[in-house]
Amino acid sequence: MDFSQIFKKLTAKHCAFIGIFFWATAFVITKVVLKEVDAMSLGVLRYFFASIIVIFILIKKKIPFPNLKDIPAFIFAGFSGYAGYIVLFNIATVLSSPSTLSVINALAPAITAIIAYFMFNEKIKLIGWFAMGISFCGILVLTLWNGTLTINKGVLYMLLGCLLLSTYNISQRYLTKKYSSFAVSMYSLLIGGILLVVYSPHSIANIPNISITSLILIIYMAIFPSIISYFFWTKAFELAKNTTEVTSFMFATPVIATILGMIILGDIPKLSTIIGGVIIISGMILFNKTK
């Protein structure tokens, strides 16, 4: 089988879905590892291992270093998409459930669309906004099913992380106009990993105290929800005609995370999760049909 030919046939939507799928696994796997490892150490170790792999890839592929004038943009991408986001994400995971956090994370497409509207003048048809409204109705079903919206610290941390992720999406749109999606994702991740290690170097010293099972799961997150997921996510921005064509797929994250939570954690979804998930997916499908 010629995988290179298959890869060339991938569209922005294919790449976005692959990125989102592996991304969704992080919501569940993180919950498992946090039973043994603290949030800061998990975030640092996840991208410490990812950075080592990335350095090897960059040397092997002989990827040129970014222009000096673009270094600030890469540092911003490394902070917003990796270092800052992952710290907030891990802290939020300690305080809330994977399904709740994945729902809050689904706010990113709308935030990104608004930022892209002002920065890149990317227009969205009325039916596109209507479709996004449908998906937000699904989010409201999930959060207001019992008649009240409970805001805890986990939700607030995830909201801040969601804002960072939205600005990261914009940075990818900017950088992929100058560099390949591969170079952008790899250097952004590497810088994010460096920022995390500098912020908490003592986390590396915790490695001998972590069980083999947790280390394997951390390495999994370093490879799949990090390197592979972000590469396909950035590739999707490179192939897409506009930003929201990619970010609309983030509405699927709550559904995927909930299904994985059932399989891995044994979490049985509530009726609100099922109904809200169906509404969210319906809105996403309609949005993508509007082109």
Secondary structure by P-SEA (a helix, b strand, c coil): ccaaaaaaaccaaaaaaaaaaaaaaaaaaaaaaaacccaaaaaaaaaaaaaaaaaaaaaaaccccccccaaaaaaaaaaaacaaaaaaaaaaaacccaaaaaaaacaaaaaaaaaaaaaccccccaaaaaaaaaaaaaaaaacccccbbbbcaaaaaaaaaaaaaaaaaaaaaaaaacccaaaaaaaaaaaaaaaaaaaccccccccccccaaaaaaaaaaaccccaaaaaaaaaaaaaccccccccccccaaaaaaaaaaaacccccccaaaaaaaaaaaaaaaaaaaac
